[in-house]
């Protein structure tokens, strides 16, 4: 008799959680990098305006 493949083993469930946690961490890192990039652009624009004023 064959077992159903739809049954999720605790190991695969745990590995899925770990995979999702890694994805979330990557998103947080990307978000932080995006914020830093925006801040640099704003700083550059502000400096350019001050220079032309």
ROLUMBA-615526 format. One record per residue (C-alpha): residue in three letters; x, y, z; residue number from 1; chain. Coordinates in Angstrom, 2 decimals. Layout:
residues N
[node 'ALA',[X,Y,Z],NUM,'A'],
...
//
This chain:
residues 53
[node 'UNK',[0.00,0.00,0.00],1,'A'],
[node 'UNK',[1.39,3.42,-0.94],2,'A'],
[node 'UNK',[1.20,6.44,1.31],3,'A'],
[node 'UNK',[-0.43,9.64,0.16],4,'A'],
[node 'UNK',[2.06,12.28,-0.93],5,'A'],
[node 'UNK',[-0.23,15.03,0.37],6,'A'],
[node 'UNK',[0.79,14.35,3.96],7,'A'],
[node 'UNK',[3.23,17.01,5.10],8,'A'],
[node 'UNK',[6.02,15.67,7.25],9,'A'],
[node 'UNK',[7.15,17.81,10.21],10,'A'],
[node 'UNK',[10.57,18.11,8.56],11,'A'],
[node 'UNK',[9.23,19.57,5.33],12,'A'],
[node 'UNK',[6.93,21.88,7.28],13,'A'],
[node 'UNK',[9.88,23.14,9.33],14,'A'],
[node 'UNK',[12.06,23.60,6.25],15,'A'],
[node 'UNK',[9.24,25.57,4.61],16,'A'],
[node 'UNK',[9.10,27.89,7.63],17,'A'],
[node 'UNK',[12.88,28.38,7.47],18,'A'],
[node 'UNK',[12.63,29.16,3.75],19,'A'],
[node 'UNK',[9.89,31.73,4.38],20,'A'],
[node 'UNK',[11.91,33.32,7.20],21,'A'],
[node 'UNK',[14.88,33.68,4.84],22,'A'],
[node 'UNK',[12.65,35.33,2.23],23,'A'],
[node 'UNK',[11.31,37.75,4.83],24,'A'],
[node 'UNK',[14.84,38.64,5.94],25,'A'],
[node 'UNK',[15.81,39.26,2.31],26,'A'],
[node 'UNK',[12.81,41.55,1.90],27,'A'],
[node 'UNK',[13.79,43.49,5.02],28,'A'],
[node 'UNK',[17.34,43.90,3.71],29,'A'],
[node 'UNK',[16.03,45.09,0.33],30,'A'],
[node 'UNK',[13.68,47.53,2.03],31,'A'],
[node 'UNK',[16.53,48.93,4.12],32,'A'],
[node 'UNK',[18.71,49.31,1.02],33,'A'],
[node 'UNK',[15.87,51.07,-0.82],34,'A'],
[node 'UNK',[15.42,53.51,2.06],35,'A'],
[node 'UNK',[19.16,54.25,2.15],36,'A'],
[node 'UNK',[19.15,54.85,-1.61],37,'A'],
[node 'UNK',[16.21,57.23,-1.31],38,'A'],
[node 'UNK',[17.95,59.12,1.49],39,'A'],
[node 'UNK',[21.11,59.48,-0.63],40,'A'],
[node 'UNK',[19.07,60.77,-3.58],41,'A'],
[node 'UNK',[17.25,63.26,-1.35],42,'A'],
[node 'UNK',[20.53,64.42,0.14],43,'A'],
[node 'UNK',[22.00,64.88,-3.34],44,'A'],
[node 'UNK',[18.96,66.84,-4.53],45,'A'],
[node 'UNK',[19.03,69.03,-1.42],46,'A'],
[node 'UNK',[22.74,69.71,-1.89],47,'A'],
[node 'UNK',[22.17,70.57,-5.58],48,'A'],
[node 'UNK',[19.41,73.03,-4.68],49,'A'],
[node 'UNK',[21.54,74.70,-2.02],50,'A'],
[node 'UNK',[24.37,75.03,-4.51],51,'A'],
[node 'UNK',[22.16,76.68,-7.13],52,'A'],
[node 'UNK',[20.42,79.02,-4.67],53,'A'],
//
